[in-house]
Amino acid sequence: MKLYFFIVAPNPTRVRLYLAEKEAAGHAIPHEQVLVNLLEGEQKSPEHLARNPLGKLPVLELDDGSFLTESASIIEFLEEIHPKPPMIGTHAPDRARVRELDRIADFGVLLPIALIVHATNSPLGMPPNPEVAAHSRAALPFALGVLDARLADGRSFLAGDSPCIADGTLAAALQFARFGKVDAISGYPNITRWDRDYRKRGPVKSVLVA
Ligand SMILES: N[C@@H](CCC(=O)N[C@@H](CS)C(=O)NCC(=O)O)C(=O)O
């Protein structure tokens, strides 16, 4: 398999964090990582559009030559074929809880942060859009408040004692915020503590650059 990615971009980063966690736990998923340079617009090249007509990253190329897009679907697929150690929980209620957290982190944090960064300081050269920035800024506290409360008991990871896919989604979002000079979490002490400790871990350090 091949994972097409770009550094700092949050959606490829959440997949790379997932892969790094598996490897650190002794269950490396065999694959190659191929950089597609978003800053050079390579995602809109005919070669990449053949992989993903939406012109986005990440893309996973399967061994049969077919392509899978959408970060959450890629992670779910990899988890189905490599279930150890579990990154989405083991039993149905735990798995539902992790997916709940992951969607909150994705739609409630990653998406608004991506919109704010691209509306204020876009690395892809998108024009400033104060209205979108303000709207996304106003949306952010809802999900951050929920995740901060989840971490209030001092747990190491969003779902408890071991990392799950939602930790990767939140970390990918917060890296993009730092990169885009967006202060997202200073009013959230539990997320701030989680972020500091999570980023000290080997698999995370091997992926994050900002
Ligand atoms: N829903 C998609 C979003 C993919 C996405 O927006 N990827 C960004 C990088 S984080 C991208 O490729 N942007 C380049 C562009 O829009 O030209 C997913 O979860 O994979």
The ligand as an ORCA input file, in Angstrom:
! r2SCAN-3c Opt
* xyz 0 1
  N     -12.746     15.011      4.048
  C     -11.411     14.846      3.520
  C     -10.752     16.215      3.453
  C      -9.480     16.178      2.645
  C      -8.804     17.539      2.596
  O      -9.455     18.591      2.635
  N      -7.477     17.486      2.481
  C      -6.700     18.700      2.399
  C      -5.431     18.562      3.226
  S      -5.805     18.474      4.941
  C      -6.252     18.934      0.959
  O      -5.860     17.996      0.302
  N      -6.288     20.183      0.504
  C      -5.795     20.556     -0.772
  C      -6.763     21.331     -1.584
  O      -7.910     21.534     -1.161
  O      -6.375     21.759     -2.676
  C     -10.629     13.847      4.378
  O     -11.004     13.640      5.541
  O      -9.668     13.237      3.910
*
